Amino acid sequence: MKVPPPICAVCCVAALSSLQPTGARLTSGTQPHGKQMRSEQQQRGSLVINVKELGAKGDGQTDDLAAIQAAVDKVTQKGGKVTIPASTRPYVVSGPIKISGSNVELVGAGATVKLVDPKARTEAVVLIEGQGDKAVENVSVRGLTVNANCWEQRGQELVCGVAVRRASKVSIFNVAVTNASVGIAIRRPASEVTVSACRVGQWDRSGYLVTGDGETGLVHHIEFTSCQASGSRDEANGGPPGTRFAGWEIADGCTYVRLTDCMVADADGHGFVVHNARSAARLNTSRIWFLRCTADKVGGFGWVLCGRKGEQGGVREIKLDYCRSTSACVLCCGADEVAAGNCKFEACVAIGFEKPDQQGLPQGVQAGAVRLEHCDLAALAVNLRNPPPGQPVPKVLLDKVNVRYKFVRVGPRDRLHAKNSSLPIEPPATAPIGKWMSMFDGKTLKGWKITDFGGQGDVYVKDECIYLEMGADLTGITWTGSIPRVDYEVELEAKRVDGNDFFCGLTFPVRDSCCSLILGGWGGTIVGISSLDGMDASENETTTFMEFEQNRWYKVRVRVTRSKIEAWIDDQKVVDTSIVGRQIDVRIEVELSKPFGIATWQTTGAIRNIRIRRLPLSPEPKQQK
């Protein structure tokens, strides 16, 4: 099997930038080894045995293990196919179906094999395993449904559906597994194994497992395509006893593992986990590639990439391309040379952290070199502090990354490199939630640009104020830095110097959109939000009327949470409106003020004391019916 080339060692930002996690580049010239296997499988023997010819009943009561095993043993010598005919009732087996010879095909479309009362300890319902030092090759399992029935066995809770060990060139296609400790397990030594179009339902620990021993590196070139793990709940959420760990678990020195179009959905535990579980592991779990994979509605994290503290046993050279997660993702200790491209993460991505605290911000230890490119993130937290001895120095590169709601950094700023990216305003590393941050130094327009409306008046700083002179229509400034999009407050002082229209049109972000608070519009007296559901400040429920005195300062404060917009002028609340299910936008005239800007209309205004602060994470509102 041809595989994507390994990610080059990342020792500096220049090397980091050489990582290009785009699917088109990685797939160029690659070919799944499943195509190679099909030509090899044609060389299998022509012997075909129906298990019913050897006495299998498929009645849900009779122990069919002996008949099925006899059929497998019969084709083992010269190769061939064993068929398990479709049946409305399961084929009951009291132990593992062992495939210990090469060139064997087990086909069971429409058939279910169920483990009941095993007579001895059973590792898996279907066990593909060579004998001694000899690996089996060219083995295929297709179309079968496996019920490991693990919670009903006496002392047999750790039962896999299908297990592969001491094997190479194995294909598992269109197999469904349920009620297993692990649905499909690939253990060392194993190589060139393809798992395609498989489904794992209720599992105990993991839906799919690829694991080595952390010492020999004998698990490599494993491929999953169009597989799914779903519908596995913890006991606390109505599932069978215990708690689930992950839909996919890749661990302990495995290399060259690729997942394409795979999904973990509606399950407790994590989505995809790459880690080293063995404390004595010396080898890295590395060269893992996720392409178009999804973690949707999982109880834990969508992705967890976590090695161990120290020089050995890390997680290295991981790629995520065109992936999506509705849950938080964690890249923490021992994760190095990680690249994600064209991904969408609808919760926090934590780099160098282990778990969120009560505020939704993570805590933990450092990752190494991480590159995100063309990604859309709800929130991002990065830990760039000095790592423990033996760990790589954190380096994070963001290229064309959009962070919508929240950004938190701890550690040296020079270890974070962002270009062509949109990040919410970054608070100081030690600033608690609620601390005000200034957006105007009182001397210059640093952090601001003059908005090119066309026909605008002069803009200048004088006496620690920003003056917006009367123009043909609009005059304004736009913030050039990062800005939060939810859970924040902004405050400023504004006054009308000359003219009769709005002297402060404050445009600000509201989640994925923006709107404007207008002071003194439509002839000088209207206050309100433009626009809600297509209606501007003069015609929606926020419309109020106020008389504004010339050359008097007014204190303005706006608060944005996930469910509402509030605004005050001096101490009077003038806006308190729900945004749940609302269409929010700005009037076309102030598009250039987005995402955060201040403008006047045919009026000279002055602005001072502009500041902003983060607020605690507000609850996600329920959609109105």
ABEGO torsion letter per residue (X at the ends): XBBBBBBBBBABAAAAAABBABAAAAABGBBBAAAAAAAAAAABBABBBBAAAAGBAGAGABBAAAAAAAAAAAAAAAEEBBBBBBBABBBBBABBBBBABBGBBBBABGBBBBBBGBABBBABABBBBBBEABBBBGBBBBGBBBBAGAAABBGAABBBABBBBGBBGBBBBGBBBBGBABABBBBOBBBGBBBBGBBBBBBAABABBBBBAGAAGABBGBBBBGBBBBGBBBAAAGBBBEBBABABBBBGGBBGBBBBGBBBBGBBEBBBBBBBABAABABBBBGBBBBGBBBBGBABBABBBBBBBEABGBBBGBBBBGBBBABBBBBBBGBBGBBBBGBBBABBBBBGBABBBAAGBBBEBBBBBBBBBGBBBABBBBBABBBBBGBBBBBBBBBGBBBAABBBBBEBAAABBBBGBBBBBBBBAABBBGBBBBABAGABABGBBBBBAEGBBBBBBBGGBBBBBBBABBBBBBBABBBBABGBBBBBBBBBABEABBABBBBBBBEABBBBBBBGBGGGABBEBOBBGGBBAAABAABBBBBBBBGBBBBBBBBBBAABBBBBBEABBABBBBABGBBBBBBAAAAAAOABBBBBBGBBBBBBGBBBBBBBBBBBBBBBX
